[in-house]
């Protein structure tokens, strides 16, 4: 019974506040160090790019709550 009550308590939080994963893949050019990006929500920076090497490909996985975002590269 205790597990059932705990599940009922957590169920609304689980259903309404699910996080989402976003994958950002970047292929840099010969000036990789000059490449950068940010993910913003209401002018708050939630994620930023790593430093890129020249002529490289890198993926970054970002976990975000539900909402609207701006992607600036």
C-alpha positions in Angstrom: 0.0 0.0 0.0 2.9 2.4 0.8 4.3 1.9 -2.8 0.9 2.6 -4.3 0.5 5.9 -2.3 4.0 6.9 -3.3 3.2 6.2 -6.9 0.1 8.3 -6.7 2.0 11.2 -5.2 4.8 11.1 -7.8 2.6 10.4 -10.9 1.6 14.0 -11.5 5.2 15.2 -11.2 6.4 12.5 -13.6 3.7 13.2 -16.2 4.0 16.9 -16.2 7.7 17.6 -15.7 9.4 15.2 -18.1 12.8 16.3 -19.3 13.7 16.0 -23.0 17.0 15.3 -24.5 18.4 17.4 -27.4 21.4 16.3 -29.5 23.5 19.1 -31.0 25.9 17.9 -33.6 28.5 20.3 -35.0 31.0 19.7 -37.9 33.6 22.4 -37.5 35.7 23.9 -40.2 39.4 25.0 -40.2 38.5 27.6 -37.5 36.8 25.3 -35.0 37.8 27.4 -32.0 35.7 30.2 -33.4 32.5 28.0 -33.4 30.2 28.2 -30.5 26.5 27.9 -29.6 24.0 28.5 -26.8 20.6 27.3 -25.9 18.5 30.1 -24.1 15.2 30.4 -22.5 13.9 33.8 -21.5 17.5 35.2 -21.9 18.8 32.6 -19.5 21.6 30.4 -20.8 20.8 26.7 -20.2 23.6 25.1 -22.3 26.7 26.1 -24.1 29.0 24.5 -26.6 32.3 22.9 -25.8 35.5 24.2 -27.4 35.7 22.7 -30.9 38.9 21.5 -32.6 39.6 22.3 -36.2 37.9 20.0 -38.7 36.1 17.8 -36.2 32.6 16.5 -35.5 31.2 16.5 -32.0 27.8 15.7 -30.5 26.6 17.1 -27.2 23.5 15.8 -25.4 21.5 18.4 -23.5 18.7 17.7 -21.1 16.0 20.4 -21.1 12.7 20.8 -19.3 9.5 21.5 -21.3 9.5 25.0 -22.7 10.4 27.3 -25.6 14.1 27.9 -26.5 16.4 29.9 -28.7 19.3 28.2 -30.3 22.1 30.7 -31.2 25.2 29.6 -33.2 
